[in-house]
Amino acid sequence: MLDITPVKDDGMTSCYDVQLESVGKWKGIGYELMYLDNWKFLFKEESTKGEGIWERGVIAPRLYFDNLLETNYLIEKFHGIHIDFIDIPLVELESALDSILDKRLPVLLPVDTYNLPWLNGFYGNIHSRHIILVVGKSKNEGYYCNDTRPYLQEPIAGGLLTLKELNEGYAGGIGHFKISEPQYSFEDICKILKNIDFNMFNSMREFSRYIKENEILSDDIDEFDGGDGIIVRAIRNIVRARIHFQKSLKYINYKYNEICLDSNVNSFNIFIDKWKIIKGLFYKSYIKGDYSCNNIKISKIINELADEEEEAAINMMKELSSIR
C-alpha cells in the first residue's frame, strides 16, 4: 500500500482538489500553485442561468464563477503532476487499477457516496458523486483507499473498499497520474499574478448594491439536499477561492526571494474572515426566518471588501512591477 497521507477536510476544499494536494505532498513536489488564479469575483448579468444545482435561486447563478484556469493545467505546469482521465468499463476496472498500482502510483476513483461504508449519513442513504484515492490492493477482498470525509471528520487512510462496494459504487472513469519535472520560470508565475481582473471589484460593488436594494428569496437561502442554501454555498466558494489563492502566495513567498508578498498574505486573512462573516450572516438570516434581516450589514461588508481587495491588488501590482 502506498504511504500517502490523506488530507483532513477543511470545510472548503473539494474532494478532487484534496486528492491532488495529498499526491503533491507525498511526492514532495507541492501543489500550491494550482490555485494561482483563484482570486476572482463575478456578479453576472440578471438573466444568467446556472447548471446543475446552480440553476437554483436568483442570486447564486449570478455568483458562480467558472472562468478559472484549469487546475489540472496549473498543477502540471508548476508541480509536474499530470492527470490522465480514462474511461474504463466496469468489467476492466480491476485490471486497470492493478496495472497502475503495480507502477507504485495511486488512482483517482469516482464513486457513489451511497456505497462508501465509512461515510456516515451517506452510506446506504445519499447518492452523490465523490472522488477517492486508491492506494493499494487487498488480495481477493478489494482495494485500500484514502478519503477526505466531509464535515471536518478525520480522513480515511487505507480504508477497505470491497469488490462488491467497488462494483456497485463505481461512477465511471479513473484518473491516472504521471509525474515529471515541471518546466516553468518565475516570470510565468508573475504573468498569471499580473493578470488580475480589476473589474471584479466593481462587480463586488454591484453585488453590494443588489443586496442592499433587494429581498432574499427562499430559493436562494433555503437548505436543500441535506446541505446549506445555494447562496451560502456560493459565498463558501468565494471564501474557498481566497483561502486557496493565499496558499499560492505563501508558497511563492517561501520559495522565491525575488518578491515579498507578506502584506498580501496578511491582507487575505482579513478578506477570508470577512467573507466568512458574510456567509454566517446569510445563514443566520435563514435560521431566523427573516431572509433579508441582515442585508444592510452584508452590503456594507461587501463594499468594504471591494475597496480593501482592490487596494491589495494595486499594491501587489506595484510589488510585481519592481522585480528586475
Secondary structure, DSSP 8 states (H G I E B T S, - for coil): ----------SSS-HHHHHHHHHHHHHTS--GGGGTT--------TT---SGGGGSSSSHHHH-------HHHHHHHHH-EEEEEE---GGGHHHHHHHHHTTT--EEEEEEGGG-TT-TTTTTT---EEEEEEEEEETTTEEEEEE--STT---EEEEEEEHHHHHHHB-S-EEEEEE------HHHHHHHHTT--THHHHHHHHHHHHHHHS---HHHHS-BTTB--HHHHHHHHHHHHHHHHHHHHHHHHHH-SS---HHHHHHHHHHHHHHHHHHHHHHHHHHHT-TTTTHHHHHHHHHHHHHHHHHHHHHHHHHHHT--
